[in-house]
Amino acid sequence: MQGVQLGSGWRFGAYQPGSERPEFDDSGYQLVTVPHCAVPLGWRDWDPRDWEKLWTYRRQVDLPGPASEGRWVLEFAGVLTGCTVWLNGDHLVTHLGGYLPFQVELTGHAKAGANLLAVVVDGRWLNVPPQGRPGGATTVDFFEPAGIYREVTLKYLPPVSVEDLFVVGLDVLGPGRRVEVRCSVAGLERLQSTAVLRARVCDGPATLSEEQVPLGQAGEAGEVRTVLAGLERLCLWDVDQPALYDLEVSVETGGRALHTVRRRFGLREARFSLDGFYLNGRRLQLRGLNRHQLFPFRGMAMPARAQRKDAELLKYVLHCNMARCSHYPQSPAFLDACDELGLLVWEEVPGWGYVGDANWQRYLLRDVADMVRRDRSRPSVVIWGVRANESPDARRLYEEARRIAYELDGTRPTSGSTLEHDRDDWDQDVFAFDDYCTTENGAPSLRPPVAGVPYLVTEAVGALSGHAYYRRDDPQKVQQDQALLHASVMDKGLSDRRYCGVLGWCAIDYASANGRTWRHMKWPGALDTFRVPKPGAAIYRSQVPVPREVVIEPAFYWYFGEGCSVRELAEAMICSNCEELRVWLDGAEYAWLLPDRQRFSNLEWPPFFLPLSRLPLAGCEQSELTIEGYVGGQLVLSRRLSADVRYDRLSVEADDSEIEADGVDATRVVVRVTDRYGSTRPKAQGAVRVSLDGPGELIGESLSPMEDGGPVRALWVRSHPGEPGLLRLAASHPSYEPVELAIVAR
């Protein structure tokens, strides 16, 4: 048995003395599913005092036997921020740190039949990365709501088992393409001398290469290495064609497999050089955004489907080729999607602007090791961030962090972002600079690359250059400026081959009380907290070749209402990958536009700018704007925008039409006010009401006023465990026709 997720059936409540004991009466606790956040949250206005307490999770675990020959193991994928685990009243382990998995050995404590598992979660401010700094939660630039916020898996391991499997590509670009398999075998002393380790590279059911190693040749700690050759025909993993294969490793004796482990992998060469980043031998300019895994209403406790969706948005909506996991190792489901979609990843140890005492530093080094072990077979991960983000220098600490990463992997460079540009003591392989440089007139720019070391911009624009935040109901100039500023740093990053790339700040709005926030939120995202693109996302959406997708994306709203009128703009920015744009106002030709290659000479698809000086003084409140895109002289796409709010409508869309009826799975539903052609409105009055009928529940606000923050909201529809059926969602608003949709729980 590889593992069973313990998603449903948990009892949860505030910690009470004795709640870890089997005899504790938990009838007053609520029934919850994991992943779970300890406190109910809104989509903003979070208060860390709500979750900085002790909490108890209790669950019955039924086992068929005491596993006298093998082992029962619990794996926690992530608990914020510390916990103690108890089984049948026995204290098993205490773990601190919230972003990497840990295992709990049940063997010797579990019994056949019912076992009472209790997990006491410590949501207080602890001396472990990224926490620890005096001053509490406001000293870190993201909130960390407490709870068992990732999956819990029960595993049975036989007496002899394969552990710590690592797949390494060798001579990937040469004629001898092959893979090296590294693993260890536990329980070797139980094996006969004829036992072997069999390794197979598989493409679906087909075996492409196979080797076996007599386990008598294993190292003292059961370490085994072997090489599988004959893989010249394997496709390389790439951002456009992310080819993935499986490695299957078994311990066998007498022709019988005692334990089998599969690991997915891809073959690719990723190299940071003085003249840029190279993937499989070709230079690739990195273009991406930083991602936090914080969600409305549930903090970080969202299921795999929601985590995967973020990767899809980065890849297919924002057309990024890289994501930075800021500032902690993120959900395995998110990284699985990056592997599958061809989205490169900067993975980073937990930390933010602080280096603590000796205990704190030991936890950071432990996290470096656990991060590398967890994800070193992933083709998407191309660099390890082993320094705590923007932290003071700690040379011995970070030299040791680099050494650990090299010892456990050795195939990827190390780095860590800094705010200090002028330095000659850099201790990592790639210089990573968070660049919030601005020109004299306040426009963002980039510092020149540091000589003698590969150079990557890991943050730019965001809330530290330009405006403090970009909210959907801010003035149109503010919102359009976000796209303009990101376009400027993209263009600058392309001006010199020494820039490996630019990762903007950031992908998604997130909850924080550090620095320039509004209602305990930061608003620098290209996507809002509901994962809906803002006007500022337009420049990312347009950076894609026409054969793949044709894009015409305004960085403004065609709207003339109070507080957000397009008349604020001297020129309206249109982001497109077309060669020419033809613009019509109420059926009359208004402008013929070419991309602005004078201001953006390095961008492959520069933005267009529509002058607004010729707009009539009256009548625009009910006007229509039509934008036609041409490639090779042929019309390839037309967009229509209406300013006439009389025809506005309520829109409701779900990411998925089906979810699993396991009580954990959930899909996003976006509710927004649009014009008659489907473009988002920046403002609306009144409140939208959402209801759900069927075997499921809403995660979010069923009644949401739209005057504040813009008329875009999202909720998640979650299934009930073991209850398949049809879920009907209805949304209504006093000013618009009601809308419905259906989701099937299978």
Order of alpha helices (4+ residues) and beta strands (2+ residues): beta-beta-beta-beta-beta-beta-beta-beta-beta-beta-beta-beta-beta-beta-beta-beta-beta-beta-beta-beta-beta-alpha-beta-alpha-beta-alpha-beta-alpha-beta-beta-beta-beta-alpha-beta-beta-beta-alpha-beta-beta-beta-beta-beta-beta-beta-beta-beta-beta-beta-beta-beta-beta-beta-beta
